[in-house]
């Protein structure tokens, strides 16, 4: 019986690393926790949002690179927002990226809920990065939402948002 247990243990350990995976190298973990700002002078720079919402041009890589370089030349920290999930852009650029999904990404979400979600997501991005300047490379957030769900729903959501703000409730 012991032979069977030993043999099964040997069989199931094939292909596994012999290193103890529960041991965590705290120095390595600490290095990986730096998200964006490691330099206090960089953190003090104003932040510019480069938004590419809606149709993405074919030469988007060159456009984003130029906008990022322009921001850095003016001592601004660039953040890029895309409405298309382009991992090739996200992985190879030096600026952080945010993503706002289109209706195509969330087809089962009702239009009004989608509009509220995008408004809330936009507000969170603006607050998270403390944006001081916006560079719109395609559609503005309002134009993007109008194209995604229609202008009449946008107007309804905007009125609803205004009522919440006047009543002292949380805006989205």
C-alpha positions as CSV (number, residue, x, y, z in Angstrom):
1,X,0.0,0.0,0.0
2,X,2.8,2.5,0.9
3,X,4.3,1.8,-2.5
4,X,1.1,3.0,-4.2
5,X,1.0,6.2,-2.2
6,X,4.7,6.9,-2.9
7,X,4.2,6.2,-6.6
8,X,1.1,8.5,-6.8
9,X,3.0,11.2,-5.0
10,X,5.9,10.9,-7.5
11,X,3.4,10.9,-10.4
12,X,1.5,14.0,-9.3
13,X,4.7,16.0,-8.6
14,X,5.9,15.7,-12.2
15,X,6.2,19.0,-13.9
16,X,6.0,20.9,-10.7
17,X,8.7,23.2,-9.4
18,X,10.4,21.9,-6.3
19,X,10.6,25.4,-4.9
20,X,8.3,26.1,-2.0
21,X,5.6,28.4,-3.5
22,X,4.4,29.6,-0.2
23,X,7.7,31.3,0.6
24,X,7.4,34.9,-0.7
25,X,10.5,37.0,-1.3
26,X,9.4,40.2,0.4
27,X,12.0,42.3,-1.5
28,X,10.7,41.1,-4.9
29,X,7.1,41.7,-3.8
30,X,7.9,45.2,-2.6
31,X,9.5,46.1,-6.0
32,X,6.4,44.8,-7.8
33,X,4.0,47.0,-5.8
34,X,5.2,50.3,-7.3
35,X,2.2,51.2,-9.4
36,X,3.0,54.4,-11.3
37,X,4.6,57.1,-9.2
38,X,8.1,56.3,-7.7
39,X,9.4,59.9,-7.9
40,X,7.8,62.7,-5.9
41,X,8.6,65.2,-8.6
42,X,6.8,63.1,-11.1
43,X,3.9,62.8,-8.8
44,X,3.7,66.6,-8.5
45,X,3.4,67.1,-12.3
46,X,0.0,68.0,-13.7
47,X,-1.8,65.1,-15.4
48,X,-3.2,65.1,-18.9
49,X,-5.8,62.7,-20.1
50,X,-5.4,61.6,-23.7
51,X,-8.8,60.2,-24.7
52,X,-9.4,58.0,-27.7
53,X,-13.1,57.2,-27.5
54,X,-15.1,55.7,-30.4
55,X,-13.5,55.0,-33.7
56,X,-9.8,54.4,-33.4
57,X,-7.7,55.6,-36.3
58,X,-5.3,53.2,-38.1
59,X,-2.3,55.2,-37.1
60,X,-3.2,55.3,-33.4
61,X,0.2,54.2,-32.2
62,X,1.9,57.2,-33.8
63,X,-0.8,59.6,-32.6
64,X,-0.6,58.4,-29.0
65,X,3.2,58.4,-29.0
66,X,3.1,62.0,-30.3
67,X,0.6,63.1,-27.7
68,X,2.5,61.4,-24.9
69,X,5.8,63.1,-26.0
70,X,4.0,66.5,-26.1
71,X,2.7,66.0,-22.6
72,X,6.1,65.0,-21.3
73,X,7.7,68.0,-23.1
74,X,5.4,70.2,-21.1
75,X,6.2,68.4,-17.8
76,X,2.8,66.8,-17.7
77,X,2.1,63.2,-16.8
78,X,0.0,61.5,-19.6
79,X,-2.8,59.0,-19.0
80,X,-4.5,57.4,-22.0
81,X,-8.2,56.3,-22.1
82,X,-9.3,53.9,-24.8
83,X,-12.8,52.6,-25.7
84,X,-11.3,49.6,-27.5
85,X,-9.3,47.0,-25.6
86,X,-6.0,47.1,-27.5
87,X,-3.5,45.0,-25.5
88,X,-0.8,45.8,-28.1
89,X,-1.1,49.5,-27.2
90,X,-1.4,48.9,-23.5
91,X,1.6,46.6,-23.2
92,X,4.1,48.6,-25.3
93,X,3.5,52.3,-24.3
94,X,5.1,54.2,-21.5
95,X,1.9,55.9,-20.3
96,X,-0.7,54.2,-18.1
97,X,-4.0,53.2,-19.9
98,X,-7.6,53.2,-18.7
99,X,-10.4,51.4,-20.6
100,X,-14.0,52.4,-21.1
101,X,-16.0,49.6,-22.7
102,X,-18.3,50.2,-25.6
103,X,-21.8,48.7,-25.9
104,X,-20.3,46.0,-28.0
105,X,-18.3,44.8,-24.9
106,X,-21.4,44.9,-22.7
107,X,-24.3,43.9,-25.0
108,X,-26.6,42.7,-22.2
109,X,-26.5,45.9,-20.2
110,X,-29.5,48.1,-20.8
111,X,-28.7,51.4,-22.4
112,X,-29.5,53.6,-19.4
113,X,-27.4,51.4,-17.1
114,X,-24.6,51.5,-19.6
115,X,-24.7,55.3,-19.7
116,X,-24.7,55.6,-15.9
117,X,-21.8,53.1,-15.7
118,X,-19.7,55.0,-18.3
119,X,-20.4,58.4,-16.6
120,X,-19.4,56.9,-13.2
121,X,-16.3,55.2,-14.7
122,X,-15.3,58.5,-16.4
123,X,-15.8,60.4,-13.1
124,X,-13.6,57.8,-11.3
125,X,-10.9,58.1,-13.8
126,X,-10.9,61.9,-13.6
127,X,-10.8,61.7,-9.8
128,X,-8.2,58.9,-9.6
129,X,-5.7,60.7,-11.7
130,X,-6.6,64.3,-10.7
131,X,-6.7,65.3,-14.3
132,X,-5.9,68.9,-15.1
133,X,-6.0,68.8,-18.9
134,X,-7.8,66.7,-21.5
135,X,-6.6,66.0,-25.1
136,X,-9.5,64.6,-27.1
137,X,-8.2,62.6,-30.1
138,X,-11.6,61.4,-31.4
139,X,-14.9,61.8,-29.6
140,X,-15.6,63.6,-26.4
141,X,-17.2,61.6,-23.6
142,X,-20.6,63.1,-24.5
143,X,-20.2,62.4,-28.2
144,X,-19.0,58.9,-27.4
145,X,-22.1,58.2,-25.2
146,X,-24.4,59.7,-27.8
147,X,-23.0,57.3,-30.4
148,X,-23.3,54.4,-28.1
149,X,-26.8,54.8,-26.6
150,X,-28.4,57.8,-28.2
151,X,-28.7,61.5,-27.3
152,X,-32.1,61.2,-25.7
153,X,-30.9,58.7,-23.1
154,X,-27.8,60.9,-22.5
155,X,-30.1,63.9,-21.8
156,X,-32.2,61.8,-19.4
157,X,-29.0,60.6,-17.5
158,X,-27.6,64.1,-17.4
159,X,-30.9,65.5,-15.9
160,X,-30.9,62.6,-13.4
161,X,-27.3,63.4,-12.5
162,X,-28.2,67.1,-12.0
163,X,-31.1,66.2,-9.7
164,X,-28.7,64.0,-7.6
165,X,-26.2,66.8,-7.3
166,X,-28.8,69.3,-6.2
167,X,-30.2,66.9,-3.7
168,X,-26.8,66.4,-2.2
169,X,-26.7,62.8,-3.2
170,X,-23.7,61.0,-4.8
171,X,-23.2,61.8,-8.4
172,X,-22.2,59.1,-10.8
